[in-house]
């Protein structure tokens, strides 16, 4: 009878240490995942800024081309004005009605050219106004985005700095708890961790199924699990199973332990 109690306590101790190790390693995984995602997040924001800058450049170039067009029309107006003055002077020296008619026709044509050029300038000026308004709005958004990126980088650097400190502590904890697990069980734990995507080798059973799995364990296995007499492996996921109550106890201890370590 005493032998059975001794065995039960040993299994519970193993589960406690193993799940505590799992909590530490899972947090290390989170920190490393966060670290690997930082460059992607920053790159995404920088690419967004580059796209916005290109759009602003395109609008600026478009406005510039319109202004160039307006300048051409203004030059044409000046040329027409010069021609009109020239033709008006020539009228003082005409000798017949045919020449007068020809000059008047040229003058009317140049006045029409001026009228059309001014109309076109007005149309282009409206376009410039609209585009400049769009440009100002996009420029304002760009400045806000640049400020956001600056603060985001600062924020992520601060978080990463804190995470680096935490990771150092957690790595020490992981090594410490690894030494408390016998070699065969530690190898099993590491093999399972390496074989699953989320690195969870020890899974609490909640509502009849291991955390992260939709496949419930059998009532018989669940009964064995809550008795805590032996280590159980989930036949579907291959993970080591632990009951939810024991897992919750270790989770609370883990957070307290980590917090005290930081202090």
C-alpha angles and dihedrals in degrees: 000000000000088000091057093050090049090051093048093051090049092053092048091050090050091051093047093051093042095050091044088054089049092053091051094046092046090054090049088051090052092051092049092046090051090050092051091048095053096078090047092050093047091045090052091052092046092050089051089052092048091052091050091049091051091051090050090049090051091051091047091050090047091051090047091052091050091051089050088052091050090051090054091052090049090051090050090051090053091048090050091048090052091049092048091052090047092051091046090056091047090056089067090064103041119128102196144025093251092063091045091052091049093050093046089051091052091047091051090048093052091047089052089050089052091049092050092045092052090048090051091047090054091050092048092046090056089051091051091050092052094045093046089052090051089046092053092049093048091044089053091049090048092053090050090049091050090051089047090052091048093051092041091055090047092048094047091047090052092048091046091050090053091044091052090055091046093047091054090054092044093050089055090049092048091052091047094051092042088061089056092059119079115248098250093050091045090052090050090049093049093045091053092046091052091048099054127068098231095041093237108145097160113053127187114226111235124177091355096305134086113258109273094019131100094199113094122218119239119271089243092055091046089052090052090047097057091047088061093209097132143010112267129203122206107239092212104045099021091230127140109252128226128177118252096242094055090044092053092051091053092044091058091047091048094055092047091047093049092047093050091047091054091051 
